[in-house]
Amino acid sequence: MTVSGGLRISATLLVIAASLGLPLSGACAAQPEACAIRHYSVVALPLKPAAVNEKGEIAGTTPEHRAATWSAGTGLREIPLPPGFSHSEASSIDARGAVVGIAYDPGYTTRRGFLFAGGSFTWLQGRESRGNHISASGAIAGESIPPGTPCSGPALWTGNKVRALDGCRGAAVSSNADGQVIGDAYDDEGRYHAFLWTARDGMQRIGPDAPFSSALAINDLGHVLIQAYPSVFLYADGSSTRLRLSPRHPSQPRAINDCDVVVGSFGPNSDASRAFVWDEKSGFRDLNSLLTGNTSGWKLVAAFDINNLGEIVGKGEQGKLNDAGFLLRPVE
């Protein structure tokens, strides 16, 4: 069978793997219908979501600026903070429900990255740490001033031990199950460029030949979303392909799943943005046009994440609420 992104997978191998209980490369491989969704139902959320895992568990930030999780089964659960910290935000959640985020003191003068897993709160090693993403392997990508390092730069935590990835300017944005890390790094002239880092090859510049570029997201296939404004590219197997997104307005992609389905926002400016979804088969689509059932006056403004089941989280407008979180569930 063929899934979005030109990836060819043997149906026979999928059947054998499923019968043996072997892991597949995401739910999309086993369920290709999740790669091109036609319609969605919308669920209002009590927090501004940042990420959704394969179980439908969502990490985000409450209106009171506290990191929290939500699921249909458990409802809203705030993440407790240590003494001296009063504000927090969640940035990522893995398949086990472990959450990465950032905590702030009352005056927002100090920030520290944290991991909340199994009911335990752990600070990320290094000063001014910031955890941006946790992968399926438990590695955390972000930025920090590691011990013995004079400046902040891209960092990777494994087992809560921090490793500087090279350079003093920039940040690691995300990583995948194979240990590939992406982010942005600055050159000596102050220009930022997308990078891909591995333990074997170190940091390499990737993407189009442009003065500025930014790595946005990576999936477990190693495909990377890159923005070289105003264009957006999909980097795969050493080459970059320009994506055909909104024909009229700038597009801001946010996430990509293992089907190479991309979500984000587009519009002339941030006050007039709308959420979108893109895949190779169906092309660019306004998510507002794909809602079904009781939409309750929703306007979807931006999509922040998508899992391998096709579930999407983001923010929008609902009635008088201008910053309402939403979950989109595929409907056929």
C-alpha positions as CSV (number, residue, x, y, z in Angstrom):
1,M,0.0,0.0,0.0
2,T,1.0,3.6,-0.4
3,V,0.8,6.3,2.3
4,S,1.1,10.0,2.0
5,G,4.7,11.2,1.3
6,G,5.4,8.5,-1.3
7,L,6.3,5.9,1.2
8,R,5.5,2.3,-0.1
9,I,4.7,-0.3,2.6
10,S,4.0,-4.0,1.9
11,A,0.5,-5.0,3.0
12,T,1.8,-8.5,3.7
13,L,4.5,-7.3,6.0
14,L,1.9,-5.2,7.9
15,V,-0.3,-8.2,8.4
16,I,2.6,-10.3,9.6
17,A,3.9,-7.6,12.0
18,A,0.4,-7.1,13.4
19,S,-0.1,-10.9,14.0
20,L,3.3,-11.0,15.8
21,G,2.6,-7.9,17.8
22,L,5.5,-6.1,16.3
23,P,5.6,-2.3,16.4
24,L,4.7,-0.4,13.2
25,S,6.0,3.0,12.1
26,G,3.0,4.8,13.6
27,A,-0.7,4.2,13.3
28,C,-0.7,5.7,9.8
29,A,1.2,2.7,8.5
30,A,-1.4,0.3,9.9
31,Q,-4.3,2.6,9.1
32,P,-3.7,4.4,5.9
33,E,-7.1,6.0,6.0
34,A,-5.8,8.2,8.8
35,C,-3.4,9.8,6.3
36,A,-6.2,11.8,4.5
37,I,-9.1,12.8,6.7
38,R,-12.2,14.2,5.1
39,H,-14.1,15.5,8.1
40,Y,-13.6,16.3,11.7
41,S,-15.8,16.8,14.8
42,V,-14.7,19.5,17.3
43,V,-14.3,19.1,21.0
44,A,-13.8,22.2,23.3
45,L,-10.8,22.0,25.6
46,P,-10.3,23.7,29.0
47,L,-6.7,24.6,28.2
48,K,-4.7,25.9,25.3
49,P,-3.2,22.7,23.8
50,A,0.4,22.3,22.7
51,A,0.6,18.6,21.9
52,V,-1.4,15.4,21.6
53,N,-0.2,11.8,21.9
54,E,-1.4,8.6,20.3
55,K,-3.8,8.0,23.2
56,G,-5.5,11.3,22.8
57,E,-3.9,12.7,25.9
58,I,-3.2,16.4,25.5
59,A,-0.7,18.7,27.2
60,G,-1.1,22.4,27.3
61,T,-1.6,25.5,29.5
62,T,-4.7,26.6,31.5
63,P,-6.0,30.2,31.4
64,E,-4.4,30.6,34.8
65,H,-1.0,29.8,33.2
66,R,-0.5,26.4,34.7
67,A,0.8,23.4,32.8
68,A,-1.8,20.7,32.6
69,T,-3.0,17.6,30.8
70,W,-6.4,16.6,29.6
71,S,-8.0,13.5,28.2
72,A,-11.6,12.4,27.8
73,G,-11.2,9.8,30.5
74,T,-9.4,11.9,33.2
75,G,-10.5,15.5,32.4
76,L,-8.2,18.4,33.3
77,R,-5.2,17.7,35.6
78,E,-2.8,20.5,36.6
79,I,0.9,19.7,37.1
80,P,2.0,20.7,40.6
81,L,4.9,23.1,40.9
82,P,7.8,23.2,43.4
83,P,7.9,26.1,45.9
84,G,9.1,29.4,44.5
85,F,7.4,28.8,41.1
86,S,3.9,29.9,40.3
87,H,3.5,29.8,36.5
88,S,4.2,27.1,34.0
89,E,3.4,25.9,30.5
90,A,3.5,22.5,28.9
91,S,5.2,22.0,25.5
92,S,5.1,18.3,24.7
93,I,3.7,14.9,25.8
94,D,4.9,11.4,24.9
95,A,3.0,8.1,24.5
96,R,3.5,7.3,28.2
97,G,1.9,10.6,29.3
98,A,5.3,12.2,30.3
99,V,5.1,15.9,30.0
100,V,7.9,18.4,29.2
101,G,7.4,22.1,30.0
102,I,8.8,25.3,31.5
103,A,8.2,26.8,35.0
104,Y,8.6,30.4,36.0
105,D,8.9,32.3,39.2
106,P,6.2,34.9,40.2
107,G,8.0,37.7,38.4
108,Y,8.9,35.7,35.3
109,T,12.6,36.5,35.9
110,T,13.7,32.8,36.2
111,R,12.7,29.9,34.0
112,R,13.5,26.2,34.3
113,G,12.6,23.3,32.1
114,F,10.9,20.3,33.8
115,L,9.8,16.7,33.1
116,F,6.7,15.4,34.8
117,A,6.4,11.7,34.5
118,G,4.7,9.0,36.7
119,G,3.6,11.7,39.1
120,S,7.2,12.9,39.7
121,F,8.5,16.4,38.9
122,T,12.1,16.6,37.8
123,W,14.1,19.7,36.8
124,L,16.0,19.6,33.5
125,Q,19.7,19.9,34.1
126,G,21.4,23.2,33.2
127,R,20.7,26.9,33.7
128,E,17.9,28.7,31.9
129,S,16.8,25.3,30.5
130,R,13.8,25.0,28.2
131,G,12.3,21.7,27.1
132,N,10.6,21.9,23.7
133,H,9.8,18.3,22.8
134,I,10.0,14.7,24.2
135,S,10.4,11.9,21.7
136,A,9.2,8.3,21.9
137,S,12.6,7.3,23.2
138,G,12.3,9.8,26.1
139,A,14.9,12.2,24.8
140,I,14.1,15.8,25.3
141,A,15.1,18.5,22.9
142,G,15.5,22.2,23.9
143,E,18.0,24.8,24.9
144,S,20.1,25.3,28.0
145,I,23.3,26.5,29.5
146,P,24.9,23.2,30.5
147,P,27.4,23.0,33.3
148,G,30.8,24.2,32.1
149,T,29.3,26.0,29.1
150,P,29.4,29.8,28.9
151,C,26.2,30.3,26.9
152,S,22.8,29.0,25.9
153,G,22.4,26.8,22.9
154,P,20.7,23.7,21.5
155,A,20.6,20.9,24.0
156,L,19.5,17.3,24.4
157,W,18.5,15.5,27.6
158,T,18.7,11.8,27.9
159,G,18.2,10.3,31.4
160,N,18.1,13.9,32.6
161,K,21.7,14.4,31.6
162,V,22.2,17.4,29.3
163,R,24.3,17.5,26.2
164,A,25.2,20.6,24.3
165,L,24.7,20.0,20.6
166,D,27.2,22.6,19.3
167,G,27.2,26.3,19.2
168,C,26.1,28.9,21.7
169,R,23.1,30.4,19.8
170,G,20.0,28.7,18.8
171,A,17.8,25.9,20.1
172,A,16.8,22.3,19.5
173,V,13.1,22.2,18.5
174,S,12.2,18.5,18.3
175,S,13.6,14.9,17.9
176,N,12.4,11.6,16.8
177,A,12.6,7.9,18.0
178,D,15.8,7.4,15.9
179,G,17.7,10.1,17.8
180,Q,17.6,12.7,15.1
181,V,17.3,16.2,16.5
182,I,16.3,19.3,14.6
183,G,16.5,23.0,15.4
184,D,18.0,26.4,14.5
185,A,21.6,27.5,14.9
186,Y,23.1,30.9,14.2
187,D,26.2,31.5,12.1
188,D,28.9,34.2,12.7
189,E,26.9,36.7,10.7
190,G,23.8,36.4,12.9
191,R,21.8,34.4,10.4
192,Y,19.8,31.4,11.6
193,H,19.6,28.1,9.7
194,A,17.8,24.8,10.1
195,F,20.0,22.0,11.4
196,L,19.8,18.2,11.8
197,W,21.9,16.6,14.5
198,T,22.7,12.9,15.1
199,A,25.2,11.3,17.6
200,R,27.1,9.9,14.6
201,D,27.3,12.9,12.3
202,G,26.9,15.8,14.6
203,M,25.2,19.0,13.5
204,Q,24.5,19.5,9.8
205,R,22.8,22.4,8.0
206,I,19.8,21.2,6.1
207,G,17.1,22.7,3.8
208,P,17.1,25.1,0.9
209,D,19.9,27.5,0.1
210,A,18.4,30.6,1.8
211,P,19.8,33.4,4.0
212,F,17.5,32.3,6.8
213,S,15.7,29.0,7.5
214,S,14.0,27.4,10.5
215,A,13.3,23.8,11.3
216,L,9.8,23.4,12.6
217,A,9.1,19.7,13.1
218,I,10.3,16.1,12.4
219,N,8.5,12.8,12.2
220,D,9.8,9.3,12.8
221,L,10.5,8.8,9.1
222,G,13.2,11.6,9.5
223,H,11.2,14.0,7.3
224,V,11.6,17.6,8.4
225,L,9.4,20.7,8.0
226,I,11.5,23.8,7.2
227,Q,10.4,27.4,6.7
228,A,12.5,29.8,4.6
229,Y,10.0,32.6,4.6
230,P,7.6,32.8,2.8
231,S,8.2,29.3,1.5
232,V,7.8,26.0,3.3
233,F,9.8,22.9,2.4
234,L,9.7,19.2,3.3
235,Y,13.2,17.8,3.7
236,A,13.6,14.1,3.1
237,D,16.4,11.8,2.1
238,G,18.8,14.8,1.6
239,S,16.6,16.9,-0.6
240,S,14.1,19.7,-0.1
241,T,10.7,19.9,-1.8
242,R,8.6,23.0,-1.7
243,L,5.1,22.4,-0.4
244,R,2.1,24.0,-2.1
245,L,0.3,25.6,0.8
246,S,-2.0,28.7,0.8
247,P,-1.9,30.3,-2.7
248,R,-2.8,33.7,-1.3
249,H,-1.4,34.1,2.2
250,P,1.7,33.2,4.2
251,S,1.5,29.8,5.9
252,Q,2.9,28.8,9.3
253,P,3.2,25.0,9.6
254,R,3.5,23.7,13.2
255,A,3.6,19.9,13.1
256,I,3.9,16.8,10.9
257,N,2.9,13.2,11.6
258,D,4.2,9.9,10.2
259,C,1.9,10.2,7.2
260,D,3.5,13.5,6.3
261,V,0.3,15.3,7.1
262,V,1.1,18.9,8.0
263,V,-1.0,21.3,10.1
264,G,-0.6,24.9,11.0
265,S,-2.1,28.3,10.3
266,F,-2.3,30.7,7.4
267,G,-3.6,34.2,6.7
268,P,-2.6,37.8,5.9
269,N,-1.7,38.4,9.6
270,S,-2.1,36.8,13.0
271,D,-5.4,38.6,13.6
272,A,-6.9,37.0,10.5
273,S,-5.3,33.5,10.6
274,R,-7.1,30.2,10.0
275,A,-6.1,26.6,10.7
276,F,-5.1,24.3,7.8
277,V,-4.2,20.7,7.0
278,W,-2.1,19.5,4.1
279,D,-1.3,16.1,2.7
280,E,0.1,15.0,-0.6
281,K,-3.1,13.5,-1.9
282,S,-5.7,16.1,-0.9
283,G,-3.4,19.2,-0.9
284,F,-4.0,22.3,1.1
285,R,-7.3,22.6,3.0
286,D,-8.8,25.1,5.4
287,L,-9.8,23.0,8.5
288,N,-12.8,25.2,9.0
289,S,-14.3,23.7,5.8
290,L,-13.9,20.2,7.1
291,L,-16.0,20.4,10.3
292,T,-19.1,18.3,10.6
293,G,-21.8,18.0,13.3
294,N,-22.4,20.7,15.9
295,T,-19.6,23.2,15.3
296,S,-21.1,25.6,17.9
297,G,-19.9,28.7,16.0
298,W,-16.3,27.7,15.9
299,K,-13.6,29.5,13.9
300,L,-10.4,27.5,13.9
301,V,-7.5,29.9,14.1
302,A,-4.4,27.7,14.4
303,A,-3.5,24.0,14.6
304,F,-0.5,23.1,16.8
305,D,-0.1,19.4,16.6
306,I,-1.4,16.2,14.9
307,N,-0.9,12.6,16.0
308,N,-0.8,9.4,13.9
309,L,-4.5,8.9,14.3
310,G,-5.2,12.2,12.6
311,E,-6.3,13.9,15.8
312,I,-5.5,17.6,15.7
313,V,-5.2,20.2,18.5
314,G,-5.1,24.0,18.3
315,K,-6.9,27.2,19.2
316,G,-9.8,29.1,17.8
317,E,-12.7,31.4,18.5
318,Q,-15.9,30.0,19.9
319,G,-18.7,32.5,20.5
320,K,-17.2,35.2,22.8
321,L,-14.1,33.2,23.6
322,N,-11.1,34.4,21.5
323,D,-8.5,31.9,22.7
324,A,-10.4,28.6,23.0
325,G,-8.6,25.3,22.8
326,F,-9.9,22.5,20.5
327,L,-9.5,18.9,19.7
328,L,-10.4,17.7,16.2
329,R,-11.4,14.0,15.8
330,P,-11.6,12.3,12.4
331,V,-15.1,11.5,11.3
332,E,-16.0,9.4,8.2
